[in-house]
Amino acid sequence: MSTPIVVRAVNAAQCPLFKPGEGMTIQMPSVLASKCHAVCAANLEKFTKFYEERGRQADGQIYACSYIGCRANFKVEIGKELPEIHPAGTVSPGTSVMGPDPARPASGVFTPSPGPQTRTAILALAARLKTTPLFSSLPAAELEAVARSMQVREYAAGTDCLRKGEFGRAFFLVQSGTAEVVNVEPDGNQRVIATLGPGQCFGEMSLLTGDVASATVRAASRIAALVLPRGDFERMLDHNPQLNRHFNRLLAERLRMTNRKLVEVQDGVTGRLAMMSLGELTQSINASARTGKLILSQANASGTVVFEKGVIYDVVCGTLMREVAFYALMRWKDGQFRFEPGVVTTAGMQPLDAMSLLMEGMRRQDEETGRFKMVATAPPPAPQAPAP
């Protein structure tokens, strides 16, 4: 038998299964269910990848759970095991071993419920989705596939369903209750900027753009939401041109609102990159065809992007120039920006394609963070010369 390993919760923010100090005993490749406070499939998947990468060097290290909405961290303890918590043989691997616990906090977190399990329940949910404007155009077969993939979540009042600065991992559709979209400033100040009710969705922008969430979504009252994980959301869009167009319109509307912010301020725009990224700024200035200099600063570094009628003509970041400088500036997640409208000198400069810069910059970031792996493909065959 392999060496036992304990993964123990260091904190349990929004974790539906573990309290701090609780965890699982693993003896690769099995789980000692009788020596687990609960058995979490999402946690096991994340631990397995973590352990495969580090081996015994994982001892004492901490990793974050990958379950949607859960922000618990777990410590790896190689060579240890939890005492027997449940009589051996009474727990089936892969199931929760925790019954109701009156002493457990009433969740300032979410209460997970399984999605529809029976054919009747799936069809009932599909019928309910059909009444929602977002899904009304989907054919019955696709509605059924979406319903089968959905999970049901309930969030207590005051709970963060999605937190600013985190990458989106799911699409949320509010069933009942009210959620608030909250702008959390770096100094801790919070401001409600929108309210969401039944039939409204959130989380889709981060999934569509690949960027982090730009605001926190918090339950104003107890809410129930249907949750569609990232992979199922992407599959749904791939199979449904109508929905794809709908979400493209949402992106266009967001861009229009951003452009309005730029156009309404005649004396220039200032702000923090944490609130408005270089990508959003570039798209906005490009779409509104503005002329001037976008100046960015972070600690002791600074950079400048020169626009003429929305077209980028020059980029400087320290000793870096043009494309390389732009990719470097895209990595800045915090700092200040200032747009100074006015005449610029572009004589002798070659314009740069803003959209190509953005796409290449995002691709490089994805490779650096390991979020996506590039798959090598064979080059297309050379064109054949015409027959004489």
Secondary structure, DSSP 4 states (H G I P E B T S, - for coil): -PPPEEEEEEE-TT-SS--TT-EEEEETTEE-GGG-S---HHHHHHHHHHHHHHGGGGTT-EEE--STT---EEEEEET--PPP-S-TTSS-TTS------TTS---SSEEEE----SHHHHHHHHHHHHTSTTTTTS-HHHHHHHHHH-EEEEE-TT-EEE-TTSBP-EEEEEEES-EEEEEE-TTS-EEEEEEE-TT-EESHHHHHH-SBPSSEEEESS-EEEEEEEHHHHHHHHHH-HHHHHHHHHHHHHHHHHHHHHHHH-TT-EEEETTTS-HHHHHHHHHHTT--EEEEEEETTEEEEEEEETTEEEEEEETTEEHHHHHHHHHT--SSEEEEEES----TTPPPB-HHHHHHHHHHHHHHHHTSS-----PPPPPPPPPP-
